Amino acid sequence: MKKIFFVLVLIFQIVFVFAHERAGFVERQQRQETLITTAFKNGQLTENEYNKLMKEQKHIKDALETNDLDNHWTMLEHNIMVTKLDRAEKRIRKFLRNTEKV
């Protein structure tokens, strides 16, 4: 009984460590991209800011595709993707709060 319990706990940990939330990453990236485009259409972003943010979103999309090639995400890939998405959100907030008008 102890062996079965130990094996179940071990399997649970392995699944938890190597599980990734790719769908969550894609949804989060798409949400950021739509926020950028609507902000640009509403005049909250300049063209230069829009281009910078969209270039960053393209890098995030490319990283998602590259990490998903082998259908196995390491913790390093997972953490890097979380960091990229967090950094992009901070930059979006920074540019949207910018009150300078050209």
C-alpha positions, -999 to +999 in steps of 0.1 A: +000+000+000+029+024+008+045+016-025+013+024-044+009+056-026+045+065-032+042+058-069+010+079-072+027+108-054+057+105-076+036+104-108+016+134-096+048+154-090+062+145-124+030+155-142+028+188-122+064+197-129+063+190-166+028+203-172+026+235-191-002+259-197+002+265-234-034+274-239-031+299-211+000+314-227-017+317-261-048+333-246-028+357-225-007+367-256-038+372-277-054+393-250-023+415-249-023+418-287-060+429-288-054+454-260-025+469-280-046+472-312-076+487-295-054+512-277-038+522-309-072+526-326-084+548-297-053+570-300-037+560-267-006+548-283+017+564-309+027+545-340+062+540-327+049+526-294+025+504-313+053+490-335+075+483-305+048+465-287+037+445-317+073+435-324+075+422-288+043+402-293+058+386-325+088+375-304+065+360-279+045+341-306+078+328-321+089+317-287+057+298-281+060+280-314+097+272-308+090+258-273+061+238-285+080+220-313+088+189-292+056+190-273+076+190-240+082+221-220+110+223-195+107+244-164+132+268-179+111+273-211+080+277-189+096+303-167+110+322-196+076+324-212+060+337-180+088+363-177+082+374-214+045+378-209+049+396-176+074+420-191+051+427-221+022+435-197+044+459-178+054+477-210+018+479-222+007+494-189+037+519-191+028+530-226-009+533-219-002+555-188+020+577-209+001+610-212+024+628-236+007+638-268+026+642-300 
